[in-house]
Amino acid sequence: MQIHKEIDTRGLNCPLPILKAKKALAEMESGQLLKVVATDPGSMRDFQAFARQTGNELVEQASQADEFIHVLKRR
């Protein structure tokens, strides 16, 4: 999987990881992948809802230690 852009939202709580992802996606081209690294446990459900509402595809979600990884595909 080729990630085109990665943003670090560690230490930020809702809604900041979503807002930063929205801004990053706006700067990307259709089909490109954005990786978001977060520490907010609520980000798991937040990014699921964000993907449903915006039409961007949530390609992958994972948790490693205290971090949550989200990969979104720009619509």
N, CA, C and O atoms as a CHARMM CRD file, in Angstrom:
* protein
*
  300
    1    1 MET  N      0.85300  -1.17800   0.00000 PROA 1      0.00000
    2    1 MET  CA     0.00000   0.00000   0.00000 PROA 1      0.00000
    3    1 MET  C      0.90300   1.24800   0.00000 PROA 1      0.00000
    4    1 MET  O      1.75400   1.41100   0.87500 PROA 1      0.00000
    5    2 GLN  N      0.70500   2.10300  -0.97500 PROA 2      0.00000
    6    2 GLN  CA     1.52800   3.30900  -1.07200 PROA 2      0.00000
    7    2 GLN  C      0.80700   4.49000  -0.43800 PROA 2      0.00000
    8    2 GLN  O     -0.21500   4.95400  -0.94400 PROA 2      0.00000
    9    3 ILE  N      1.34900   4.96700   0.66700 PROA 3      0.00000
   10    3 ILE  CA     0.78800   6.12100   1.36500 PROA 3      0.00000
   11    3 ILE  C      1.32500   7.38800   0.70600 PROA 3      0.00000
   12    3 ILE  O      2.53600   7.53400   0.54500 PROA 3      0.00000
   13    4 HSD  N      0.44300   8.29900   0.32700 PROA 4      0.00000
   14    4 HSD  CA     0.85800   9.53100  -0.34100 PROA 4      0.00000
   15    4 HSD  C      1.12200  10.66000   0.64300 PROA 4      0.00000
   16    4 HSD  O      1.92000  11.55900   0.37600 PROA 4      0.00000
   17    5 LYS  N      0.43700  10.60400   1.79100 PROA 5      0.00000
   18    5 LYS  CA     0.61700  11.65500   2.79200 PROA 5      0.00000
   19    5 LYS  C      0.33300  11.06100   4.15600 PROA 5      0.00000
   20    5 LYS  O     -0.56200  10.22800   4.30300 PROA 5      0.00000
   21    6 GLU  N      1.10100  11.49000   5.16500 PROA 6      0.00000
   22    6 GLU  CA     0.88300  11.02000   6.53100 PROA 6      0.00000
   23    6 GLU  C      0.79600  12.22700   7.45600 PROA 6      0.00000
   24    6 GLU  O      1.59300  13.16000   7.35500 PROA 6      0.00000
   25    7 ILE  N     -0.18100  12.19600   8.35800 PROA 7      0.00000
   26    7 ILE  CA    -0.26700  13.26800   9.35100 PROA 7      0.00000
   27    7 ILE  C     -0.23600  12.67000  10.75600 PROA 7      0.00000
   28    7 ILE  O     -0.77400  11.59100  11.00400 PROA 7      0.00000
   29    8 ASP  N      0.39600  13.38700  11.64800 PROA 8      0.00000
   30    8 ASP  CA     0.55300  12.95700  13.03000 PROA 8      0.00000
   31    8 ASP  C     -0.38100  13.78800  13.90700 PROA 8      0.00000
   32    8 ASP  O     -0.19400  14.99500  14.06600 PROA 8      0.00000
   33    9 THR  N     -1.38400  13.12700  14.46900 PROA 9      0.00000
   34    9 THR  CA    -2.31300  13.84000  15.35000 PROA 9      0.00000
   35    9 THR  C     -2.20700  13.30900  16.77900 PROA 9      0.00000
   36    9 THR  O     -3.15800  13.40600  17.55500 PROA 9      0.00000
   37   10 ARG  N     -1.05600  12.75300  17.11900 PROA 10     0.00000
   38   10 ARG  CA    -0.84800  12.24500  18.47900 PROA 10     0.00000
   39   10 ARG  C     -1.04600  13.37700  19.48400 PROA 10     0.00000
   40   10 ARG  O     -0.56900  14.49500  19.28700 PROA 10     0.00000
   41   11 GLY  N     -1.76300  13.05900  20.57000 PROA 11     0.00000
   42   11 GLY  CA    -1.97800  14.04100  21.62800 PROA 11     0.00000
   43   11 GLY  C     -3.17500  14.95000  21.38800 PROA 11     0.00000
   44   11 GLY  O     -3.55400  15.72000  22.27000 PROA 11     0.00000
   45   12 LEU  N     -3.77200  14.86700  20.20800 PROA 12     0.00000
   46   12 LEU  CA    -4.93200  15.70600  19.90600 PROA 12     0.00000
   47   12 LEU  C     -6.21700  14.91000  20.11600 PROA 12     0.00000
   48   12 LEU  O     -6.27800  13.72200  19.80000 PROA 12     0.00000
   49   13 ASN  N     -7.23300  15.56900  20.64600 PROA 13     0.00000
   50   13 ASN  CA    -8.52200  14.92200  20.86400 PROA 13     0.00000
   51   13 ASN  C     -9.54100  15.41900  19.85000 PROA 13     0.00000
   52   13 ASN  O     -9.34400  16.44000  19.19200 PROA 13     0.00000
   53   14 CYS  N    -10.62500  14.67900  19.74000 PROA 14     0.00000
   54   14 CYS  CA   -11.72100  15.01600  18.84300 PROA 14     0.00000
   55   14 CYS  C    -12.13100  16.47300  19.05900 PROA 14     0.00000
   56   14 CYS  O    -12.23000  16.90500  20.20700 PROA 14     0.00000
   57   15 PRO  N    -12.36500  17.22200  18.02600 PROA 15     0.00000
   58   15 PRO  CA   -12.42500  16.84100  16.60500 PROA 15     0.00000
   59   15 PRO  C    -11.14700  17.14100  15.83200 PROA 15     0.00000
   60   15 PRO  O    -11.15200  17.06700  14.60300 PROA 15     0.00000
   61   16 LEU  N    -10.06200  17.47400  16.50400 PROA 16     0.00000
   62   16 LEU  CA    -8.85100  17.90400  15.78700 PROA 16     0.00000
   63   16 LEU  C     -8.27700  16.87900  14.80600 PROA 16     0.00000
   64   16 LEU  O     -7.89800  17.27200  13.70300 PROA 16     0.00000
   65   17 PRO  N     -8.19100  15.58200  15.14600 PROA 17     0.00000
   66   17 PRO  CA    -7.67700  14.64000  14.13500 PROA 17     0.00000
   67   17 PRO  C     -8.53100  14.62100  12.86000 PROA 17     0.00000
   68   17 PRO  O     -7.99500  14.52500  11.75600 PROA 17     0.00000
   69   18 ILE  N     -9.84300  14.71200  13.01000 PROA 18     0.00000
   70   18 ILE  CA   -10.74400  14.73200  11.84900 PROA 18     0.00000
   71   18 ILE  C    -10.53200  16.00700  11.02800 PROA 18     0.00000
   72   18 ILE  O    -10.46300  15.95800   9.80000 PROA 18     0.00000
   73   19 LEU  N    -10.43200  17.13800  11.71200 PROA 19     0.00000
   74   19 LEU  CA   -10.24600  18.40800  11.01000 PROA 19     0.00000
   75   19 LEU  C     -8.93000  18.43000  10.24000 PROA 19     0.00000
   76   19 LEU  O     -8.87900  18.91800   9.11100 PROA 19     0.00000
   77   20 LYS  N     -7.87000  17.90700  10.84100 PROA 20     0.00000
   78   20 LYS  CA    -6.57500  17.86600  10.16000 PROA 20     0.00000
   79   20 LYS  C     -6.62600  16.90700   8.96800 PROA 20     0.00000
   80   20 LYS  O     -6.02700  17.17600   7.92700 PROA 20     0.00000
   81   21 ALA  N     -7.33900  15.79100   9.12100 PROA 21     0.00000
   82   21 ALA  CA    -7.47400  14.84500   8.01600 PROA 21     0.00000
   83   21 ALA  C     -8.27700  15.46100   6.87600 PROA 21     0.00000
   84   21 ALA  O     -7.94300  15.28200   5.70500 PROA 21     0.00000
   85   22 LYS  N     -9.33600  16.18800   7.22400 PROA 22     0.00000
   86   22 LYS  CA   -10.16600  16.83300   6.20900 PROA 22     0.00000
   87   22 LYS  C     -9.34300  17.83000   5.39800 PROA 22     0.00000
   88   22 LYS  O     -9.45400  17.88700   4.17300 PROA 22     0.00000
   89   23 LYS  N     -8.52000  18.61200   6.08500 PROA 23     0.00000
   90   23 LYS  CA    -7.66400  19.59900   5.41700 PROA 23     0.00000
   91   23 LYS  C     -6.64000  18.89400   4.51200 PROA 23     0.00000
   92   23 LYS  O     -6.40600  19.32200   3.38200 PROA 23     0.00000
   93   24 ALA  N     -6.04100  17.82700   5.01200 PROA 24     0.00000
   94   24 ALA  CA    -5.03900  17.09600   4.22600 PROA 24     0.00000
   95   24 ALA  C     -5.67400  16.46900   2.98600 PROA 24     0.00000
   96   24 ALA  O     -5.09800  16.52200   1.89900 PROA 24     0.00000
   97   25 LEU  N     -6.85300  15.87700   3.14400 PROA 25     0.00000
   98   25 LEU  CA    -7.53600  15.24400   2.00800 PROA 25     0.00000
   99   25 LEU  C     -7.88700  16.26500   0.93200 PROA 25     0.00000
  100   25 LEU  O     -7.85100  15.95300  -0.25800 PROA 25     0.00000
  101   26 ALA  N     -8.22500  17.47600   1.34700 PROA 26     0.00000
  102   26 ALA  CA    -8.58600  18.53100   0.39400 PROA 26     0.00000
  103   26 ALA  C     -7.41000  18.89700  -0.51300 PROA 26     0.00000
  104   26 ALA  O     -7.60500  19.37800  -1.62900 PROA 26     0.00000
  105   27 GLU  N     -6.18900  18.66600  -0.02500 PROA 27     0.00000
  106   27 GLU  CA    -4.98600  18.99900  -0.78500 PROA 27     0.00000
  107   27 GLU  C     -4.50600  17.83400  -1.65300 PROA 27     0.00000
  108   27 GLU  O     -3.53000  17.96400  -2.39200 PROA 27     0.00000
  109   28 MET  N     -5.19700  16.69400  -1.55700 PROA 28     0.00000
  110   28 MET  CA    -4.76300  15.49600  -2.26700 PROA 28     0.00000
  111   28 MET  C     -5.61600  15.24800  -3.50800 PROA 28     0.00000
  112   28 MET  O     -6.68400  15.83800  -3.67100 PROA 28     0.00000
  113   29 GLU  N     -5.12900  14.36800  -4.37800 PROA 29     0.00000
  114   29 GLU  CA    -5.85200  14.00600  -5.59000 PROA 29     0.00000
  115   29 GLU  C     -6.68600  12.75600  -5.33600 PROA 29     0.00000
  116   29 GLU  O     -6.38800  11.96900  -4.43700 PROA 29     0.00000
  117   30 SER  N     -7.71800  12.58700  -6.12700 PROA 30     0.00000
  118   30 SER  CA    -8.60500  11.43300  -6.01800 PROA 30     0.00000
  119   30 SER  C     -7.80500  10.13100  -6.11100 PROA 30     0.00000
  120   30 SER  O     -6.95100   9.97800  -6.98500 PROA 30     0.00000
  121   31 GLY  N     -8.08800   9.20300  -5.20700 PROA 31     0.00000
  122   31 GLY  CA    -7.41600   7.90200  -5.22000 PROA 31     0.00000
  123   31 GLY  C     -6.17500   7.82200  -4.35900 PROA 31     0.00000
  124   31 GLY  O     -5.67100   6.72800  -4.10200 PROA 31     0.00000
  125   32 GLN  N     -5.67000   8.96900  -3.90500 PROA 32     0.00000
  126   32 GLN  CA    -4.47000   8.95400  -3.07200 PROA 32     0.00000
  127   32 GLN  C     -4.81600   8.52800  -1.64200 PROA 32     0.00000
  128   32 GLN  O     -5.95200   8.68000  -1.19300 PROA 32     0.00000
  129   33 LEU  N     -3.81700   7.99300  -0.93800 PROA 33     0.00000
  130   33 LEU  CA    -4.01500   7.48700   0.41700 PROA 33     0.00000
  131   33 LEU  C     -3.42300   8.41600   1.46800 PROA 33     0.00000
  132   33 LEU  O     -2.30800   8.91600   1.32500 PROA 33     0.00000
  133   34 LEU  N     -4.19500   8.63100   2.52500 PROA 34     0.00000
  134   34 LEU  CA    -3.76700   9.44300   3.65900 PROA 34     0.00000
  135   34 LEU  C     -3.69900   8.55800   4.88700 PROA 34     0.00000
  136   34 LEU  O     -4.65700   7.85200   5.20300 PROA 34     0.00000
  137   35 LYS  N     -2.56500   8.59200   5.58400 PROA 35     0.00000
  138   35 LYS  CA    -2.40800   7.85600   6.83700 PROA 35     0.00000
  139   35 LYS  C     -2.46400   8.84900   7.98800 PROA 35     0.00000
  140   35 LYS  O     -1.75300   9.85400   7.99100 PROA 35     0.00000
  141   36 VAL  N     -3.31600   8.55700   8.96500 PROA 36     0.00000
  142   36 VAL  CA    -3.45400   9.40600  10.14300 PROA 36     0.00000
  143   36 VAL  C     -3.05700   8.58500  11.36400 PROA 36     0.00000
  144   36 VAL  O     -3.58400   7.49400  11.58300 PROA 36     0.00000
  145   37 VAL  N     -2.12600   9.11100  12.15800 PROA 37     0.00000
  146   37 VAL  CA    -1.72000   8.46100  13.40300 PROA 37     0.00000
  147   37 VAL  C     -2.30900   9.28000  14.54600 PROA 37     0.00000
  148   37 VAL  O     -2.04900  10.47800  14.65900 PROA 37     0.00000
  149   38 ALA  N     -3.10600   8.62400  15.39400 PROA 38     0.00000
  150   38 ALA  CA    -3.79200   9.31900  16.48300 PROA 38     0.00000
  151   38 ALA  C     -3.60400   8.56700  17.80200 PROA 38     0.00000
  152   38 ALA  O     -3.27800   7.37900  17.80700 PROA 38     0.00000
  153   39 THR  N     -3.80900   9.26100  18.90500 PROA 39     0.00000
  154   39 THR  CA    -3.77400   8.62300  20.22100 PROA 39     0.00000
  155   39 THR  C     -5.14400   8.66700  20.90200 PROA 39     0.00000
  156   39 THR  O     -5.31400   8.10000  21.98200 PROA 39     0.00000
  157   40 ASP  N     -6.10300   9.32100  20.29400 PROA 40     0.00000
  158   40 ASP  CA    -7.45800   9.42200  20.84400 PROA 40     0.00000
  159   40 ASP  C     -8.22200   8.12500  20.53200 PROA 40     0.00000
  160   40 ASP  O     -8.46600   7.82800  19.36300 PROA 40     0.00000
  161   41 PRO  N     -8.60500   7.34200  21.57100 PROA 41     0.00000
  162   41 PRO  CA    -9.33300   6.08900  21.32200 PROA 41     0.00000
  163   41 PRO  C    -10.64900   6.31100  20.57500 PROA 41     0.00000
  164   41 PRO  O    -11.10000   5.42700  19.84700 PROA 41     0.00000
  165   42 GLY  N    -11.25900   7.46300  20.74500 PROA 42     0.00000
  166   42 GLY  CA   -12.50600   7.78300  20.05200 PROA 42     0.00000
  167   42 GLY  C    -12.32200   7.96400  18.56200 PROA 42     0.00000
  168   42 GLY  O    -13.29600   7.99600  17.81000 PROA 42     0.00000
  169   43 SER  N    -11.06200   8.08400  18.12500 PROA 43     0.00000
  170   43 SER  CA   -10.80700   8.30300  16.69800 PROA 43     0.00000
  171   43 SER  C    -11.23000   7.09400  15.86700 PROA 43     0.00000
  172   43 SER  O    -11.51200   7.24200  14.67800 PROA 43     0.00000
  173   44 MET  N    -11.28000   5.91500  16.45500 PROA 44     0.00000
  174   44 MET  CA   -11.69500   4.72300  15.70000 PROA 44     0.00000
  175   44 MET  C    -13.11300   4.92100  15.14500 PROA 44     0.00000
  176   44 MET  O    -13.34200   4.75100  13.94700 PROA 44     0.00000
  177   45 ARG  N    -14.04700   5.27600  16.00500 PROA 45     0.00000
  178   45 ARG  CA   -15.43300   5.47400  15.53800 PROA 45     0.00000
  179   45 ARG  C    -15.57400   6.80100  14.79000 PROA 45     0.00000
  180   45 ARG  O    -16.38000   6.90900  13.86600 PROA 45     0.00000
  181   46 ASP  N    -14.79000   7.81400  15.18700 PROA 46     0.00000
  182   46 ASP  CA   -14.86800   9.11700  14.51700 PROA 46     0.00000
  183   46 ASP  C    -14.50600   8.99500  13.03400 PROA 46     0.00000
  184   46 ASP  O    -15.18300   9.56800  12.18000 PROA 46     0.00000
  185   47 PHE  N    -13.43700   8.24500  12.72600 PROA 47     0.00000
  186   47 PHE  CA   -13.02000   8.11800  11.33100 PROA 47     0.00000
  187   47 PHE  C    -13.98300   7.23900  10.53600 PROA 47     0.00000
  188   47 PHE  O    -14.12900   7.42900   9.32900 PROA 47     0.00000
  189   48 GLN  N    -14.63900   6.28600  11.18700 PROA 48     0.00000
  190   48 GLN  CA   -15.66500   5.48700  10.50200 PROA 48     0.00000
  191   48 GLN  C    -16.82300   6.39400  10.08100 PROA 48     0.00000
  192   48 GLN  O    -17.29800   6.32000   8.94800 PROA 48     0.00000
  193   49 ALA  N    -17.27000   7.24600  10.99900 PROA 49     0.00000
  194   49 ALA  CA   -18.37000   8.17100  10.70400 PROA 49     0.00000
  195   49 ALA  C    -17.94800   9.19300   9.65000 PROA 49     0.00000
  196   49 ALA  O    -18.72500   9.52100   8.75300 PROA 49     0.00000
  197   50 PHE  N    -16.71700   9.69700   9.75900 PROA 50     0.00000
  198   50 PHE  CA   -16.19500  10.67100   8.80400 PROA 50     0.00000
  199   50 PHE  C    -16.19900  10.09200   7.38700 PROA 50     0.00000
  200   50 PHE  O    -16.59900  10.76600   6.43900 PROA 50     0.00000
  201   51 ALA  N    -15.75500   8.84800   7.25000 PROA 51     0.00000
  202   51 ALA  CA   -15.70800   8.20900   5.93200 PROA 51     0.00000
  203   51 ALA  C    -17.11900   8.06000   5.35800 PROA 51     0.00000
  204   51 ALA  O    -17.34400   8.33200   4.17900 PROA 51     0.00000
  205   52 ARG  N    -18.06200   7.63100   6.19000 PROA 52     0.00000
  206   52 ARG  CA   -19.44800   7.49200   5.72300 PROA 52     0.00000
  207   52 ARG  C    -20.02300   8.82700   5.27300 PROA 52     0.00000
  208   52 ARG  O    -20.70800   8.89600   4.25300 PROA 52     0.00000
  209   53 GLN  N    -19.75100   9.87700   6.01900 PROA 53     0.00000
  210   53 GLN  CA   -20.33900  11.19000   5.73900 PROA 53     0.00000
  211   53 GLN  C    -19.70700  11.88700   4.53500 PROA 53     0.00000
  212   53 GLN  O    -20.38000  12.64700   3.83800 PROA 53     0.00000
  213   54 THR  N    -18.42400  11.63700   4.28600 PROA 54     0.00000
  214   54 THR  CA   -17.72600  12.36900   3.23000 PROA 54     0.00000
  215   54 THR  C    -17.57400  11.58900   1.92700 PROA 54     0.00000
  216   54 THR  O    -17.28600  12.17700   0.88400 PROA 54     0.00000
  217   55 GLY  N    -17.76500  10.27000   1.97900 PROA 55     0.00000
  218   55 GLY  CA   -17.58700   9.46600   0.77700 PROA 55     0.00000
  219   55 GLY  C    -16.15400   9.03800   0.54000 PROA 55     0.00000
  220   55 GLY  O    -15.87500   8.34500  -0.43900 PROA 55     0.00000
  221   56 ASN  N    -15.23200   9.43400   1.41500 PROA 56     0.00000
  222   56 ASN  CA   -13.86000   8.93700   1.33100 PROA 56     0.00000
  223   56 ASN  C    -13.85200   7.52300   1.90600 PROA 56     0.00000
  224   56 ASN  O    -14.57800   7.22600   2.85400 PROA 56     0.00000
  225   57 GLU  N    -13.02700   6.65600   1.32600 PROA 57     0.00000
  226   57 GLU  CA   -13.01100   5.26000   1.75300 PROA 57     0.00000
  227   57 GLU  C    -12.03800   5.05400   2.90900 PROA 57     0.00000
  228   57 GLU  O    -10.88200   5.47100   2.84400 PROA 57     0.00000
  229   58 LEU  N    -12.52200   4.40200   3.97000 PROA 58     0.00000
  230   58 LEU  CA   -11.66000   4.02600   5.09100 PROA 58     0.00000
  231   58 LEU  C    -11.06000   2.67300   4.73500 PROA 58     0.00000
  232   58 LEU  O    -11.70800   1.63600   4.87800 PROA 58     0.00000
  233   59 VAL  N     -9.82200   2.69500   4.27300 PROA 59     0.00000
  234   59 VAL  CA    -9.17000   1.49700   3.74300 PROA 59     0.00000
  235   59 VAL  C     -8.72500   0.57200   4.86800 PROA 59     0.00000
  236   59 VAL  O     -8.82900  -0.64900   4.75500 PROA 59     0.00000
  237   60 GLU  N     -8.22800   1.16200   5.95800 PROA 60     0.00000
  238   60 GLU  CA    -7.66700   0.35000   7.03900 PROA 60     0.00000
  239   60 GLU  C     -7.71600   1.09700   8.35100 PROA 60     0.00000
  240   60 GLU  O     -7.56000   2.31800   8.39400 PROA 60     0.00000
  241   61 GLN  N     -7.93700   0.34700   9.42900 PROA 61     0.00000
  242   61 GLN  CA    -7.81400   0.88500  10.78300 PROA 61     0.00000
  243   61 GLN  C     -7.06800  -0.15200  11.60300 PROA 61     0.00000
  244   61 GLN  O     -7.30500  -1.35300  11.47300 PROA 61     0.00000
  245   62 ALA  N     -6.16800   0.32100  12.44300 PROA 62     0.00000
  246   62 ALA  CA    -5.41000  -0.59500  13.29400 PROA 62     0.00000
  247   62 ALA  C     -5.02000   0.12700  14.57200 PROA 62     0.00000
  248   62 ALA  O     -4.95400   1.35500  14.61500 PROA 62     0.00000
  249   63 SER  N     -4.76300  -0.65600  15.61100 PROA 63     0.00000
  250   63 SER  CA    -4.23900  -0.05300  16.83800 PROA 63     0.00000
  251   63 SER  C     -2.95300  -0.77000  17.20700 PROA 63     0.00000
  252   63 SER  O     -2.86500  -1.99700  17.16500 PROA 63     0.00000
  253   64 GLN  N     -1.95700   0.03200  17.57000 PROA 64     0.00000
  254   64 GLN  CA    -0.65800  -0.48800  17.98300 PROA 64     0.00000
  255   64 GLN  C     -0.28100   0.22800  19.26100 PROA 64     0.00000
  256   64 GLN  O     -0.07800   1.44200  19.26300 PROA 64     0.00000
  257   65 ALA  N     -0.18700  -0.52100  20.35000 PROA 65     0.00000
  258   65 ALA  CA     0.08600   0.05100  21.66700 PROA 65     0.00000
  259   65 ALA  C     -0.97200   1.10300  21.97700 PROA 65     0.00000
  260   65 ALA  O     -2.15500   0.77100  22.05500 PROA 65     0.00000
  261   66 ASP  N     -0.58100   2.35300  22.15400 PROA 66     0.00000
  262   66 ASP  CA    -1.53700   3.42200  22.46300 PROA 66     0.00000
  263   66 ASP  C     -1.83100   4.29800  21.25400 PROA 66     0.00000
  264   66 ASP  O     -2.32700   5.41500  21.39500 PROA 66     0.00000
  265   67 GLU  N     -1.52500   3.79000  20.06900 PROA 67     0.00000
  266   67 GLU  CA    -1.73800   4.58000  18.85300 PROA 67     0.00000
  267   67 GLU  C     -2.77700   3.91900  17.95300 PROA 67     0.00000
  268   67 GLU  O     -2.92400   2.69700  17.93100 PROA 67     0.00000
  269   68 PHE  N     -3.48400   4.75300  17.22100 PROA 68     0.00000
  270   68 PHE  CA    -4.52200   4.29600  16.30500 PROA 68     0.00000
  271   68 PHE  C     -4.17200   4.78900  14.91100 PROA 68     0.00000
  272   68 PHE  O     -3.93300   5.97800  14.69900 PROA 68     0.00000
  273   69 ILE  N     -4.14500   3.86200  13.96800 PROA 69     0.00000
  274   69 ILE  CA    -3.74900   4.17200  12.59800 PROA 69     0.00000
  275   69 ILE  C     -4.99500   4.11600  11.71000 PROA 69     0.00000
  276   69 ILE  O     -5.75500   3.14800  11.75400 PROA 69     0.00000
  277   70 HSD  N     -5.19200   5.14900  10.91600 PROA 70     0.00000
  278   70 HSD  CA    -6.32000   5.20900   9.99900 PROA 70     0.00000
  279   70 HSD  C     -5.76500   5.50800   8.60400 PROA 70     0.00000
  280   70 HSD  O     -4.94200   6.40900   8.44000 PROA 70     0.00000
  281   71 VAL  N     -6.21700   4.75100   7.60300 PROA 71     0.00000
  282   71 VAL  CA    -5.80500   5.01000   6.23100 PROA 71     0.00000
  283   71 VAL  C     -7.06700   5.29900   5.42600 PROA 71     0.00000
  284   71 VAL  O     -7.97400   4.47200   5.33600 PROA 71     0.00000
  285   72 LEU  N     -7.10100   6.48900   4.84800 PROA 72     0.00000
  286   72 LEU  CA    -8.25600   6.94400   4.05300 PROA 72     0.00000
  287   72 LEU  C     -7.86000   7.10000   2.59300 PROA 72     0.00000
  288   72 LEU  O     -6.75500   7.53600   2.27100 PROA 72     0.00000
  289   73 LYS  N     -8.78300   6.73400   1.72600 PROA 73     0.00000
  290   73 LYS  CA    -8.57500   6.91200   0.28500 PROA 73     0.00000
  291   73 LYS  C     -9.43200   8.08500  -0.17500 PROA 73     0.00000
  292   73 LYS  O    -10.65000   8.09000   0.00700 PROA 73     0.00000
  293   74 ARG  N     -8.78500   9.06800  -0.76900 PROA 74     0.00000
  294   74 ARG  CA    -9.47200  10.27500  -1.22400 PROA 74     0.00000
  295   74 ARG  C    -10.45400   9.91700  -2.31900 PROA 74     0.00000
  296   74 ARG  O    -10.11000   9.21000  -3.26700 PROA 74     0.00000
  297   75 ARG  N    -11.67800  10.40500  -2.18800 PROA 75     0.00000
  298   75 ARG  CA   -12.70300  10.10500  -3.20400 PROA 75     0.00000
  299   75 ARG  C    -12.47500  10.90500  -4.46300 PROA 75     0.00000
  300   75 ARG  O    -13.23800  10.78000  -5.42100 PROA 75     0.00000
